Amino acid sequence: MTQKYVPYQNAVAERVNGILKDEFALERGFAHHLEAVQVIAQAVSIYNTRRPHLSCHFPPPVSFPDT
């Protein structure tokens, strides 16, 4: 999930995975691989562009510049 085996990064990645599974129902089964790819891509897009994040004081992550 993360590069260079940084434990903190792994915790963040696991938190994002949990949010995607819980809020976007991604733990359900999919009929085909292509369906899973499309649904996951859509969920990640919503997560990054429209979902408010408490840790950012509610704007979505896309509204912050890369550092």
Backbone as JSON, one array per atom type, in Angstrom:
{
  "sequence": "MTQKYVPYQNAVAERVNGILKDEFALERGFAHHLEAVQVIAQAVSIYNTRRPHLSCHFPPPVSFPDT",
  "N": [[0.81, -1.19, 0.0], [1.9, 1.25, 0.74], [4.87, 3.23, 0.2], [8.29, 2.55, 0.96], [7.83, 1.37, 3.41], [6.74, 2.8, 5.65], [5.31, 3.0, 8.73], [3.31, 4.86, 9.58], [2.22, 5.78, 7.16], [0.99, 3.44, 6.28], [-1.06, 3.15, 8.15], [-2.68, 5.34, 7.48], [-3.39, 4.62, 4.87], [-4.87, 2.28, 5.41], [-6.99, 3.4, 6.82], [-8.25, 4.93, 4.84], [-8.97, 2.85, 3.1], [-10.85, 1.54, 4.75], [-12.83, 3.54, 5.0], [-13.66, 3.72, 2.32], [-14.73, 1.14, 1.99], [-16.8, 1.12, 3.94], [-18.4, 3.52, 3.58], [-18.92, 3.56, 0.86], [-19.79, 1.09, 0.21], [-18.03, -0.94, -0.73], [-17.26, -3.45, 0.01], [-18.91, -5.37, -0.83], [-19.65, -8.01, -3.16], [-18.63, -8.23, -6.61], [-19.85, -8.65, -9.92], [-18.19, -8.75, -12.14], [-14.75, -8.13, -12.99], [-14.29, -5.69, -14.32], [-16.52, -4.2, -13.55], [-15.96, -3.85, -10.81], [-13.6, -2.31, -10.97], [-14.59, 0.05, -12.15], [-16.51, 0.93, -10.23], [-14.9, 1.29, -7.97], [-13.11, 3.27, -8.91], [-14.91, 5.37, -9.26], [-15.76, 5.75, -6.58], [-13.34, 6.54, -5.35], [-12.89, 8.92, -6.71], [-15.1, 10.47, -5.84], [-14.47, 10.51, -3.11], [-12.12, 12.05, -3.13], [-12.9, 14.47, -4.32], [-15.49, 15.38, -3.62], [-16.33, 14.53, -1.07], [-16.62, 15.7, 2.21], [-13.98, 16.33, 4.56], [-13.21, 15.86, 7.87], [-10.68, 16.17, 9.04], [-9.55, 18.11, 7.48], [-10.96, 20.31, 8.05], [-13.39, 20.18, 6.78], [-13.42, 20.78, 3.86], [-13.03, 19.07, 0.66], [-10.21, 16.9, -0.17], [-9.11, 17.58, -2.7], [-9.19, 20.3, -2.88], [-6.92, 21.32, -1.75], [-3.59, 22.37, -2.3], [-0.87, 20.43, -3.69], [1.81, 19.43, -1.62]],
  "CA": [[0.0, 0.0, 0.0], [2.71, 2.46, 0.85], [6.26, 3.1, -0.19], [9.34, 2.64, 1.97], [7.41, 0.7, 4.64], [6.55, 3.76, 6.74], [4.1, 2.55, 9.42], [2.27, 5.89, 9.59], [1.55, 5.77, 5.86], [0.14, 2.26, 6.23], [-2.26, 3.44, 8.93], [-3.5, 6.24, 6.68], [-3.93, 3.82, 3.77], [-5.89, 1.4, 5.95], [-8.14, 4.24, 7.16], [-8.92, 5.24, 3.57], [-9.62, 1.62, 2.65], [-12.02, 1.33, 5.6], [-13.85, 4.52, 4.61], [-14.19, 3.32, 1.02], [-15.57, -0.03, 2.19], [-17.99, 1.44, 4.74], [-19.25, 4.59, 3.04], [-19.24, 3.35, -0.55], [-20.21, -0.32, 0.1], [-17.11, -1.64, -1.62], [-16.94, -4.8, 0.46], [-19.83, -6.3, -1.5], [-19.05, -8.69, -4.3], [-18.88, -7.68, -7.94], [-20.07, -9.69, -10.93], [-17.06, -8.78, -13.07], [-13.6, -7.3, -12.63], [-14.48, -4.35, -14.88], [-17.49, -3.52, -12.68], [-15.24, -3.46, -9.6], [-12.69, -1.23, -11.33], [-15.39, 1.26, -12.38], [-17.11, 1.37, -8.97], [-13.81, 1.78, -7.1], [-12.65, 4.54, -9.46], [-15.93, 6.38, -8.94], [-15.7, 6.01, -5.14], [-12.12, 7.3, -5.06], [-13.12, 10.26, -7.24], [-15.99, 11.16, -4.9], [-13.71, 10.69, -1.88], [-11.13, 13.12, -3.3], [-13.42, 15.73, -4.86], [-16.77, 15.85, -3.07], [-16.58, 14.14, 0.32], [-15.96, 16.58, 3.18], [-13.06, 15.65, 5.47], [-13.09, 16.53, 9.15], [-9.28, 16.52, 9.3], [-9.24, 19.3, 6.68], [-12.0, 21.27, 8.42], [-14.52, 19.88, 5.91], [-13.33, 20.78, 2.39], [-12.46, 17.83, 0.12], [-8.76, 16.98, -0.35], [-8.72, 18.17, -3.98], [-9.11, 21.76, -2.77], [-5.64, 21.69, -1.17], [-2.48, 22.18, -3.23], [0.13, 19.41, -3.33], [2.95, 20.01, -0.89]],
  "C": [[0.86, 1.26, 0.0], [4.14, 2.17, 0.41], [7.16, 3.19, 1.03], [8.94, 2.09, 3.34], [7.32, 1.64, 5.84], [5.25, 3.4, 7.46], [2.98, 3.59, 9.44], [1.5, 5.91, 8.28], [0.61, 4.58, 5.75], [-1.15, 2.5, 7.01], [-3.21, 4.35, 8.16], [-4.15, 5.46, 5.53], [-5.04, 2.9, 4.26], [-7.15, 2.18, 6.33], [-8.93, 4.57, 5.9], [-9.63, 4.01, 3.04], [-10.89, 1.34, 3.45], [-13.16, 2.28, 5.24], [-14.48, 4.11, 3.29], [-15.11, 2.11, 1.17], [-16.87, 0.32, 2.89], [-18.93, 2.42, 4.05], [-19.69, 4.35, 1.61], [-19.6, 1.89, -0.84], [-19.32, -1.12, -0.85], [-16.75, -3.03, -1.15], [-17.91, -5.83, -0.13], [-19.11, -6.96, -2.67], [-19.42, -8.01, -5.61], [-19.0, -8.83, -8.94], [-18.85, -9.86, -11.83], [-15.97, -7.85, -12.58], [-13.79, -5.86, -13.11], [-15.48, -3.55, -14.05], [-16.8, -3.02, -11.42], [-14.33, -2.28, -9.87], [-13.46, 0.08, -11.48], [-15.96, 1.81, -11.08], [-16.05, 1.94, -8.04], [-13.28, 3.12, -7.61], [-13.63, 5.66, -9.15], [-15.9, 6.74, -7.45], [-14.48, 6.85, -4.77], [-12.27, 8.74, -5.57], [-14.02, 11.07, -6.31], [-15.25, 11.46, -3.61], [-12.77, 11.9, -1.99], [-11.73, 14.46, -3.7], [-14.68, 16.25, -4.2], [-16.99, 15.54, -1.6], [-15.87, 15.1, 1.26], [-15.12, 15.77, 4.17], [-12.89, 16.47, 6.73], [-11.65, 17.0, 9.4], [-8.83, 17.76, 8.53], [-10.21, 20.45, 6.99], [-13.1, 21.33, 7.36], [-14.38, 20.1, 4.41], [-12.77, 19.45, 1.9], [-10.96, 17.99, -0.15], [-8.33, 17.67, -1.65], [-8.57, 19.7, -3.88], [-7.79, 22.24, -2.16], [-4.52, 21.45, -2.19], [-1.54, 21.07, -2.75], [1.28, 20.11, -2.63], [4.19, 19.21, -1.13]]
}
